[in-house]
Amino acid sequence: MTTISVKTASLRDGPVLPYAEAGYGGTPVVFVHAIADSWWSFEPMLRRLPVSLHGYAPTQRGHGDAERRPDEGYRPEDFAADLVGFLDAVGIERAVLVGASSGGVAARMVAGSHPDRILGLVLLGAPATLADKPAVARVWEEIQGLADPVSREFVDGFMGGLTARPIARGLLETMTEENLKVPAHVWKETMRGLMEADLPATLAGILVPTLVVWGDQDDFLPRADQQAVLDAVHGSRLLVYEGVGHAVHWEQPDRVVADVAEFAGSVLR
């Protein structure tokens, strides 16, 4: 298994972000986590990286052990700016971006605005829009009522809807603890930014090769939502994981790593 090193990146005019790095000399791949997660969300994948990939997984501002900011600064464009700053800070000229769930929003914004820095884009259960989705509306209502300290009961319920089948107990416990580190205001402002953003507009102008991965048991995103991504991003293609829920990279890390490696190889040919 690949060794993981945990480091920190100081962004110019931005926060200090911890990040995990695995592999050396392969194609740079930057993994972008979802709301309330951290680099640990990709630990199973980083352990499995082939020699063809060099993985980086930053923890976003306000999350995990990353630097906290005031009540504002947690909108998709803020996270996207941090991603570009991260590429600069660690010296990555061009990379494949892999965005999971809401992390896919910031990833695709960078792919659209900085195509010269992006070799390709992989979206793992990333929404085309959050409008007209009852499960998302319920989560947003609960998040608006959060207060510090965020309760384990809320986090357990939130995480319980992300997978269609049990995942490794160690990963579940780790991600629960990482979610509990996130202050209530970061939960609220991050989710508010997603709910208020024009998410379909963030799909416009993406010209880099794009792979969409979706579990057909995703309780948050119906097939029609992912079709909207395909319709908006010219040349994108869809991989459907049957019997898998929203967090495809938690349920089937081996398969996701293999598909990312194949995709990364294809964009270099």
Secondary structure, 3 states (H helix, E strand, C coil): CCCEEEEEEECCCCCEEEEEEECCCCEEEEEECCCCCCHHHHHHHHHCCCCCEEEEEECCCCCCCCCCCCCCCCCHHHHHHHHHHHHHHHCCCCEEEEEECCHHHHHHHHHHHCHHHEEEEEEECCCCCCCCCHHHHHHHHHHHCCCCCCCHHHHHHHHHCCCCCCCCHHHHHHHHHHHHHCCHHHHHHHHHHHHHCCHHHHHCCCCCCEEEEEECCCCCCCHHHHHHHHHHCCCCEEEEECCCCCCHHHHCHHHHHHHHHHHHHHHHC
